[in-house]
Amino acid sequence: MLNIFARAGVSRVSDPVGAWLLRLGLSPDVVTIVGTVASVVTALWFFPQGKLFVGTVVVAVFLMFDLVDGSMARARGRTTAFGAVLDASCDRIADGALFGSLVWWSLVVADDHGRGLGMLLCLVGAQVISYIKARAEANDLGVEGGLAERAERFVIILVGTGLHGLGVPYVLDVAVWTLVVLSTVTIGQRLWAVHIASSRP
């Protein structure tokens, strides 16, 4: 949903940045890899230590690279099959590192098994939502949308971790379990969309 409504506003910022990086001689693939490595390293460094606010800010900055590489590809006027696969693969790595580091913090550092379970369900949900889309596209079935696409997942969980890091009570648990519900609904939405698309003559 955010991908639809916020795309125009975000593009006003990301498109000039993408064009500037192209003029520097960088490619979208390089920006994708750099952003992924940086977001993975920062998530695995800050979150397991319980530095949630700082980790949220730094991870959010590096996750913005995912917007810039798309802007670079559009500015260049072409995309490649390898670039698309690389981008999707790096997205899954970044998602896994983000939620995996929060699972570790919840279970090992904070010793909160309920929150750890919620984080684990968020991790599984994120991977399944993306897999349904990829598998559908491999069968020539276009499946988009849902309540909890990647942008929504990041906004919900990072708002929760950031405010929790500032000492706001209960907000992270609300964010986690809200995301669990929305992810479950999104999985159902996408499977239903695949069912409808595959039933067409």
N, C-alpha and C positions, 0 to 999 in steps of 0.2 A: 504493500500500500504506500509506504513512504517512497518507494522507488518511483511511483507514478507522480505523486503530488509534490515531492521535493526536488525532482530531477532538474526542472528548469532553474530553480534558485541555486542549486548546488553547481550546475554547469557554468553559471556566471563567474564562479570563483575558480573551479577546476579547469575550465577550458583555457583561460590565459596562462595558468601555471603549466598546463600540459604543452601548450605551444612554446613557452619559454624553454622548457626542458628539451624539446625537440631541437630548438635552435642551438642548444649547448651540445648537441650530438648524442644525447641519450636516446635509447629505444624504449618503447613500452615494456618489453620483456625485462629489461634491466631494472626498471622502476618497480615492476611487479615483484621481482626477486628480492630487491633491496627492502621494499616495504614489508614483505613477508618475513624475511629474516629478522628485521628490526622488531616487528611486532611480536614474533615468537620469543625472541631473546628477552625483551622487556617484560612480557607476560610471565615467563618462567622465572624471571629474576625478582620482580616486585611482588606479585600476588602470593607466592608461597611464603614470603616473609611477613605477610600481613600488611604490607604497605599499599593499602587499597586505593587511597585517594591519588597518590603520586602515580601508581601503576595505571589507574584509570586514565589520567591525563596523558601520560606518555603513550600508552597503547592506542588511545583514540587518535592521537596525532599520526602515528605510523599507519593506522588503518585507513587514513585518508588517502594513502598512496593508491589504494584500490580504486578510488575515484579518478585519480590523476592519470593512471595508465590507460583507462578507457578514453579519457579526453585526448590523450596523446594519439591513440589509434584513430580516433575520429579526425583529428587535425591532420594526420598523415594521409587520410583518405582511403585507408585500406586496413583490413584486419587479416590475420593469418590463422589457419587451423591450429598451428602449434601454439600461437599466442592465446587462443581461446582455451585450449586444454591446459596450458601452463597457468593461466589466470584462475581457472576453476580448481585446479589441483592446489595451488597456493592458498586459495580461499579456505579449502578444507583443512590444510595444515594450520593456518592461522586460527580457525575456529577451534580445532582440537587443542592447540596450545592454550588458548584463552580459557576455555571451559575446563580443560584438564588441570591447569594450574590452580583454578578455583576449587576444583574437586579436592586436590591435594591440600590446599589451605583449609578447606572446611573440615576434612576428615582428620588430618594429621596435626595441623597447627591449632585450629579453633576447637577441635574435638566435638564438632557438631554433626552428628550422623544424619539428622533430618535434612539439614541444609546440604550436606554432601550428597545425599540421595537426590535431592532436587537438582543440584548442579550436574550430576551424572545423567539424569533424565534430559536435561537441557542439551548436554553434549550429544547424546544419542539422537535426540530429536533434530538437532541441527544437521547431523550427517544424513539422516533418513530423508529429511525434506529436500536436501540438495540431490541425494541419490535418485529420488523419484523423478525429479526434473531431468537429470542426465539420462536415466534409463528410458524415459519417455521419448526424449529427443533422439536417442539411438534407434527407436522404433518409429521415427517420423511422426511423433505425436507431440505437438507443442503444448506444454503445460507451464503456465506462469501463475503468479499471484499467490494469495493466501494471506491470512492474518499476520503470520510471523515469518516474513521473508528475512533475508540476512540483515538488512538495515534495521528493521524493527527489533530483531534479536539483540543486536549490539546496543541500540539505544536503551532498551529495557535493562539489560544486565549491567551496562556501564553506569547508567544513572544509579542503579542500586548499589554497585560497589563504591562509586564515588561518594554518595551520601553516607553510606555505612562508614567509609573511611573518615568522614567528618564527624562521626559520632551520632548520626541520626538513627534512632532505634527502629527496629522492625522493617525498615524500608527494603533491605536486601532480601529478607525472606519473602516479602510481598512480591518483589520483582522476580525472584526465582520461581515461585509457584505460579505466578501469573504467566510467566514464559512457558512453564511446563504445560499449562492448559492451552495456551495459544499454539504451541508447537504441535500438540496432539490434534487440535482442530485443523491446523494447516496440513498435517499429514493426511487426515481424512479428506480435506478439500482437494488436495492434489490427486489422491487415489481415485476419488470420484470423477475428477476432470479427465483422468486417464481412461476410466471406464466409459465415460460418455464419448470421448474422442475415438476410442477403439471400436465403439459400437456403430459408428457412422458407416454407411455403405461406401 
